[in-house]
Amino acid sequence: MNRNIVIIFSCLIFFGMLFPLIPGTNTEVAAEYADKVLNNFASDSGMRPVVFPHWTHRIRIRCKVCHADLGFRFLKGSNKITMRDIAKGKFCGACHNGKIAWPAYFCDRCHSGKMPEGKILMPKMAGENPS
């Protein structure tokens, strides 16, 4: 039992996923190598931009799955992804549905980017204070 816990926490730490799982520990996250920051709608709605860990996904999933089967375009800014689409099982929601991967209602797991200058964070987003 203890061995399994150590393995799980080691994986979470390795993939940078531990702190977003612990309430109150998710600080502003800067994108790392190959991460994509998505902000077509988020900051205008008072949400932090999405930091998409591209390489973490790429290790597990072939390019074709997202870029052909799910319709993600390669050109920056050309994917107009909304939470409504995700809830309908499109884009990220094809996997992040609670069956294949964790469900998309954990806002701060994705919406972890820094707010652009002059944008105001929605109060108490994921338990945070407005910035």
Secondary structure, 3 states (H helix, E strand, C coil): CHHHHHHHHHHHHHCCCHHHHCCCCCCCCCCCCCCEEECCCCHHHCCCCEEECHHHHHHHCCHHHHHHHCCCCCCCCCCCCCHHHHHCCCHHHHCCCCCCCCCCCCHHHHCCCCCCCCCCCCCCHHHCCCC
